[in-house]
């Protein structure tokens, strides 16, 4: 267990996505802040490291037949998957969530004024994510696909993949922080006693949105981006 404690969280999840459930259980960010060791993350949150390590070992000892091994996917295939699944989900979920959030603010906002802050944070996130995904779809992902298919680096106008990737990761951090705030404002998506069905559905959808965003960011930060940088280096030498 001592060895696992020194492992980088993002790398553990990249090797076996089932371990993400353990980090979620303890409220440990495995996507935006996945560059820390398990021990460092536990110490920062005053969590018993031994408990986390026992849970991680239990997960790793189970059969892993049904979990996709994203770490083995070709980079162009992974980029296609992220765009088709996660980008499409974000677009559809935003369209679904906005009217729900607006409605519960109108009906319940007088008794639960924190909803207006949730509304503001989500609308800002929706706008930022739309622009963010366009930059990936029109600039970074095509470059990654081109490197994989042609076996050449080319001469991108942004110089090196590390430049747009640094920007994307910074924006990931901002959205991760935004949803940590939304989670806190909603008591971790727990509806109050007087919540109507729309209120409860809205919180469930917000929770689902954050969970999908975690996987989305993990696939990029911990697998796609570092491998794209490494491929570019190989093609440069």
PyMOL commands that set and color helices and strands:
alter all, ss='L'
color gray80, all
select helices_A, chain A and resi 2-5+9-15+17-25+38-44+49-61+70-72+75-108+114-150+161-185+197-236
alter helices_A, ss='H'
color red, helices_A
deselect
rebuild
show_as cartoon
